[in-house]
């Protein structure tokens, strides 16, 4: 049945593709913004079922994470970690983090989210397909969907959320952003790609000026990008990889321009399967300028200069990691030296997913496999690239992985069983987990204080300047439905990691002075206020963080760089730190970063800095 539905969905797309020239007209997106039969990943699940129904069905062959030999280290949760002095396990002080509800109405169900530079607002949006949300467009404005019938959509589908006062600013979207991708350009503007129906070939732009609204170009991309991944390149441009039935990639053209054709990418065809477990591939810029692409269980390095695969890595054992099996991935912090550094090691971390490639189709039949519980990390620079696995405290699918200013990874949201899709997961995973990459294997995980709000399919997260993590979204329903098993979720929370323990307040640095722009390889002088006459250099860290664009458990373009320190000069309560900016755009692509000073594991409130 799924194959038939998929075919029915694709046929209209071939018909429409012959009329691409019509999209030069204003509002041409409306040609495609019509009802279509949905594909297998959009089938309507049962929103009114029993969340404990999985307990009544015997799941055949539900083996979860298999441990073979000693290649997987079991977690030793909450044990004091033997990391370096600048990364103590603050959770062992008894504070496992704290949750606070900061808004009961996000206006839109947050399917996509990113913190925007300078204005300190989180952009959240869902999709136009439902023609409804919980906030209307301002001043009685409406989108005209059909000039003949007069059909309108007066609901807002994207908002700016002020992280200080929870105020919402509605923005008007035209093309459908359902399951799209995005990232920040050199000047801090959002660049959004792809989506559903008339949005699939679209590139959108949103600036950070007061009164800025979306600018949309429905024919900019050569291939349809639905469930694709967007990644920033060393020159500040973007590559867009994959998507539903798109075994290709392309580079985002200049605003207002259109790509003539994509680059065919056989790797994506090879890694697909009947469940399409290579959607939303994990894509990261490596420090050698090449692009790391992970799909299903395989990964390669692609040269954006030659458009050739320059390296293939070992297969990651254990299961399937991309949508709809939906694991999580992050680039681990890049550690720099003050001088004399010729190579920067690059490691990726991939956690969770499903051991079963048919987890989606089984969930459609109310069989919910236990999610994978393992994390695997691998160095993608050098010649010794080997996956090394270890166990999280609990299984997780559809989670988010956020890199904190301390360099730790916060794993949160998602479920313990099932797959991505409407109603296709069970047993919410309420408890975040802190992963310390610098601790010993087997001692890296600490389970933290749980939320009481399920964050299932279509949840998002964002690291904020004050070190808290904003958490929103969760909509496992085809529309805005509030009396479901897992209702459409509009509440917004903030999570305070262990470093925000009130008992550590005196250890928190305050940035009093620093430049707003820096250059590659130059010195960066930062003045901080901190109690004490002397501050030891080994107790300090200076970090630059590129905000993630999160959707569907994928944190696109997230990047943390641990700068090399030259010296620290101390006076009573005031200290000057001299750090060295990243040496090249392959380490830190040009753009805006959150700049933090961390003292004994406690970060300052971050400031925005631009490098170019």
N, C-alpha and C positions, 0 to 999 in steps of 0.2 A: 504493500500500500504506500509506504513512504517513497519508493522509487517512482510510482505512478504520480504521486502528488508533486514530487520534485520535477518531473518532466513537464507536468502541466504548468508549473510555475515558470519554467525556463522558456517555454515556447513563445509567450508574449514578448519576452525580452529580445529574441531574434527579430521579431516583427518590428519592434520599436527602433532597433539599432539602425535600420535603414533610413530613419528620419532624423538623424543626428543634427542635420543642418537646421532643423526647426528650433533647436534650443538656443539659437542666437536671439530669439524673441523674448521680451520680458515675460516673466511668469510661465515660461515654457515647461517648468517642472510639473505643471498641472496635467500635462499630457500623460505622465506616468503615475500621478498620484491618484490612482483609481484602485478599486478592489481587485486583488489577485488571490488566487489560491496559494496558501502559504506552504513553505517547504517543510521538511521533516523536523527541523529544529524550532519551528514556530507552531507546531501542533498544539492545540489547546489541551492542557492537562486538566485534571479534576480539582478545582480550587476549593471544593467544599468537602473533601474527603477527611479521613481521620489521620492526624499527623503520626499516630502510632500504628498505622496499618501495616507497616513493614514487619512488626513483631509477630503478626499472624501468618505471614507467608514465609515458608521455608525457602531460603535462597540457595539454589544449587551451586556448588563450586565457588562459594564466597570466601576466597582465601586472603583477600586484602594484600598487605605487604608480606612478601615471602622473604625470609632471611636465609641466605645460603652461606654457609661457612662463617667466617668472621668479618665479612665485608661490610656489615652493618653494625654500628655501635648503638646499643640501647641507650635511651636518654637517662641521665641521672638528674632528675628535675630538682630545682631549688637548692642544689648543692653549691657551696661557695666555689666560684670559678677561678681557675688559675690563669687568668689573663694578665696582661701587662698592667703596671700601676695606673695607667690612665683609663682603665676599663674595669673598675670593680663591679661586682655583682650587687648593685644597690638594692635589688629585690630581697636580698638576704637580711636587710635591715628591718624587714617586717612589713614594708609598704609594697604591695603588689599592684600598684596603680589604682586609679579611680575613674569612674564614669560620671558624667553629668549630662543631663538632658538640657540642651540649649535652645531648641526650637521644636514646636509641635507641628509646624507646617512649613515644609520646604517649597511649597507651591507646586513643584513638579517632582515626580519620582526620580531620584537621582540615579540615572543609568550611567551617566558619564560625569566626571568631575575633574577639575584642576584648579590649583591656586594660581591666580594671576598676579604677576609682579606689580610692584609700585602701589597698586590700589588695595592690596590685601583683601581681595574678595575671591570667593570660590565660585567658579562658574559650574553650574549643574544643569544638565538637560536630559531629556528622555527621547521621545520620537513624536513626529506629527501624526502618525498613522491612526492613533486612537481618537484624535480630535477632541480631547478633553484633558483637563488637569485639575488642579485645585487653586488655580489663580488665573484670572482673566487678563487679556491684553488691556493696557491702560487706555483711558479716554474713549472707551467704546469702540476701539479699533477691532477689525476682523480681517482674516484672510479670506479672499474669495476663492473657493475651491472649484466652482463651476459657474461660468458666466451665463450659461444657458438656463440652468435650474436655479441659480442664485444661492447655491449651497455655500455656507460660510463656516469658518472655524474661528471663534472669538476667544479661544483659550490660549494661554501662554505655554510654551514647551521648553523654554530655557530661562534661567534666572541667574542673576548675580546675588550671592549670599554674603553679606557683610559679616566677617568673622568676629567683629567686636560687639555688634548690637543685634545681629540676626535679621537685619532689614533686608527685604527682597526687592530687587530691581528687575522687573520683567523685560525680556528681550523677545523680539519677533523672529521666529524661524520660518522659512518657507520650504526648503527641501528637507526630506526625511532623513534624520540622523540616527535612526535605529541601528544599533550595532556598528557604529562608526569608529573612527580613530582620530588621534590628534597629537599636538605638541606645540611648544612655544618657539617662535622665530627669534632672530637675533635681537629684535627690539621689544621682546616680551609680548607680542601679539599672539593670540591663539590661531593656529592653522589646523583646520578640521577637514578630514577626508572621508568620503564614502558614505554609506548608509543603505537604505532600502528603497526600492522602486526608483523614483526620479532623483533620489539622493545618491545613488550608487556611484555615479561618475563625478560627483560634486567635490569642489574644493571651496571651503568657507574660511572667512577671516573675521576675527573680532579683535578690535583694538582695546586699549585700556584707558582711553580718554573719556571724560565725562560726556555722556550722551551717545557714546559709540554703540552701534548696532551691527548685526551680521551683514557681511557682504558675501554673496553666494554666486558660484559659477558652475552651473549644472553639467557642463560638458568638458571640464578641464582635464579629467582623467580618461585615459584610453580604454581601460578595462573597468568592469564593475567591481567596486570594493565594498563588499558586505562581509563583516568579520575579518577585516584586514588589520595589519599592524603598521604603524607609522614610526619611523625612527629618524633622529637627527644625525646628520653626517658632520664630518670635521669642518666643512666649509660653511656650516649653518643651514644648508639645504636639507631636504627630507627625501627618504625613500619610503615607499608604501609597498608592503609585501603581502601577496596572497589575497585571500577572501574567498567567498563562496563561488565555486566553479571558476576561479581565477588563478590558474597555474602560472602566475607571472608576477612581475614587480615593475615599478616605474618610479621616476623621480618627479616630485611635484614641480610643475612649471611655474614660471613667473606669474604673478597675479594678472588675470585677464587672458592668459595664454592657454592653449589646449595641447595635450600630447597627441601625436599622430598615432602612435602604437606603443604597446608595452614591451618589456623584455620577457620572453618566454623563459620559464624556470622549471625545468624538468624535475628538480628536486621536490617541488610541491606535489607534482603528479605522483611521484614515487612514494611519498609519505602519506598520501590520503588513503582512506579505507571506507567501507560502507557507512561508517558512522561519521566520517569527515573529521577525525580527531587531529587534524592539522590546521584547523581554523584558528585565527588569532595567534599566529606563530610568535615565539619569543624572539625579539630582535634587539640587539645591542651593538653600539659602536665599540669596537675593540680599540685598544691604545696603539695599535699599529695602523689604524685608519681603515681596516677592513670591517665588514659587517658580519657579526655572528647571528646565525639564523637557526632556530631550533623548532622542529615540527614533528609532533607525535612522539618519537623516541630518538630521532636522528638530528644531527646538527652539522653545519658547515660554516666556513668562512667565505664570504663573497667579496671580491674586490670591486668597489664602485668605480674604479678607474678602467679596468679591463672588462668588467661585467662577466667575470669567470669565477668559478669556485676554485679557491686556491688551497683549500684544505678541508678534509672531512674528518670528523671526530668519532670516537667510539660510540656505539649505541648505548643509550642509558637504559639499563635493565629495569625490570619491575613493572612496567605498564605503559600507560598512555597519558600524556601530560597537557595536551592542548585542548581547546574547546571542541566538543562538549565534555570531554573528560576533565578539562579545566583544573590543571594544577596552577602553581604560582612560580614566578621567576624574578630574580633581581641580579643586577651587577653588584658584586660586593665592593666595598669602598676601595678606592684607588689610593694607595699609600705612596706619598712622594717624599723625596729627600731634599735637603736644602741646596745641595749642589752635587755635581758629578754623576747625575743619574742618566743613564743611556737607555734604559728600558723600564717600563712600568708593568708589573705583572697584572694581569686581568683575570679575575675569577667570576664564574657565574654560579648561582645557587638556584636549584629547581626543587620545589617541594610539592607533595601531594599529587592529586590526579586520580586515575582509576587503573587498577590492575587489569580490567576487562575492557577490551575495545568496544564491546557491545553494551556498555553501561547505560547508554542513552536509550536504545531500543528495548532493553530489559526494563528500564524505569517506566517506559510507556506501557508496559504490561504489569506495572505495580511490583516489580522486583528491583530492590534497591541494594546494589552491591556496597559493601564497606569500602570507603575511599582509601587511597594509599596513605601511609603514615610516614613514608621516608622522605628525607631531604638528600639531595646529591649536589656536590660542588665539584667544579673542574676548572683548572687553569687553562685558559685558551691561548695564552702566549707561551713561547718556549716549545720544547719538544716532548715534554712529559705530561701530556694531557690524558688524565685518567679520572673517571668518575669515582668519587668516594662517598659512600652512602652512610646515613645515620638515621635514627628514628626520632620523630617528633613525639611529644607526649600523647597526642591523639591523632586519628586520621582526619584529613581535611580535603574537601573539594570545593571549588568556587571561592577560595579565600583570597585576601589581598596580602601582599608583602611590601611593607613600607620600610625604607631605610631611615633610621633616626639620626640626628646630628652626632650622636656618640659613635656611629658606625655599626650599631646593632640593627638587626632586622626584626621588625614587629610583624608577626603573622596573625591575622585576625579575619573575622567574618567567615561565611561559608557553612558547610554542613559536613557531617560524618559519613553520609551515605548517598548514593545516587549519582546524578550528573546534572549539568546545566540544562535548562529548558523549563517550560511551563509546568510547575508542580512535579518535577522529576528528581527532587532531592528530599531527604528526610533527616531528622535529628540534627537541628542547628548546633553548630560549634560555637558556644557562647564565649569561651575563654581564649583570650589572646595568648600568644606564646612569644617570648623574647629569645632571639637567637644571637649568641655572641660568637662571631666568626673567629675571634682571637683566643677563645678558651680551648681547652683540650677536648679532643673528640670524646663524646660520651658525657660531657659536662657543659654543653653549649646551650641547652634549652632550659627556660624557666617559665612555668605556667603562671599567668597573671590573673588578676581579678576579672570575673566574668561580667558581661553585660546581661541584661534581661530582655533585650530586643533581638529576635531572630534577624539575622542579616543573610538572606539567602540569595537567590538568583537576582542579578542586577543590583548589587550593593557596591558602594564606593568608599574610598578613604583618601585623606589628604593630610600630609604633614604640614603643620602651621608654624609661623615664625616663633611663637612662644614655646615650641616643643611639644605641644599637644597634638593629637591626631583627630581630625574631624572624620566622623563616620556617618554615612547616610545611605539612603536607598534601600532596596529589597523589594522587588516586585516579581513574583513568580506567577503572575496572572496576566492574561491577554487583555489588558485594559486596566482601568482604575477600579479595583474591587476591594471593598473594605470588610466584608464579612466572610472572607475566605480562610482556608487552613492557615496560610501565611498571607495576611492582608497586604495590599499595596501600602508601603511604609513611607510616611512623610516626616517622621520625627528625625531630628538631627542630634547626635551626641558628640561629645568630645571625650577622648580618653587621655588621661595624664599618666605617662609611663613612670616607672619607679624613680627616675631621676628628678621628678617633680615632688618628691616626698617633702612635705613642709619642714621636716627636721633638717633638710639640706639647704634651706634657703640662703644661709650665710655663705655657702660655697658657690652660689650662682654668680658668675661674672656679669657685669653690665658694660656693654660696649658704649664708650663715650665719644670715640672719634675714629673714623676710618674713611678711606676714599669711597666714592660711589661708583668709580670705574677703575679697572686695573688692566694692565697689559701683560701679555705672555712673558714669563720669565723675570718679571720685575719684582722688586721688593714691595711688600704690603705692610705698612705700619699701622698697628691697631692699638688704641688706648682703651684699657679696661679699668673698671673700678672693682676692687675685690679686697675684702678685709685681710689684713696681714701685711707685714712690712716686706716680706720676701715671698716670691712665688717661684717654684722650681720649674725649669723648662720641661722636665719629664712628666710633670703633672698637667701639662697643657696640651691642647690640640686645637687646631684651627681648621674648620671644615667648610667646604662650599657644596651646596646641595641644589641640584636641578630638580624642580618639582615634577612629580609624576602625573601623567594623564591616565586616570584609572577608569577602566570599564571591563566588565566580564572577567574580573580577576587578573587582568593584565595591567601592569604599571609601566606604561610606555615612557621612555626617555629619562627615567629616574636614574640619578647619578650622584654619588657623593665622593668628593675628593678631599683627602686628608693632606693638607699642605705641609711642606717641610718648614721647620722653624730655624731661623738664624740666631736669634738672641732674645732675651727677655731682660728688660731694665725695670727695676722696681724702686718706687718711692712708697711712702706710707699710704696704703690704700689705693694707690694708682700705679698701673704697670703698663709699659709699652712693649708690645710683641712685634717682632719683625719676622714676617713669614715670606715665603717665596711663591709667587703666583705659578700656576701650572705652566710648564714649558712650551706646550703646543696645543693647537686646536684639536688634535687627536685625543689628548687627555681630557680637555674641557672644551667642547664645541662653543663657539661664541654665543653669548646670550646672557640672561639674568639668572643669578644663583642666590640662594639664601646663605648668608655668611654667618657662621657661629664660632664662638670661642667656648671650648669645653674645659672645665677645670675639675680634675678628679672625678670625671664621669658626669658632671652636671653642666648642661649647656646654657649659654646665655640666650636671651631673646635675639633672634637673628635679624640681620639687616640685609637689604637687597644690594647686590653689587653686580655690575655688568662687566663682562670681559669680552674684548673683541680686538 
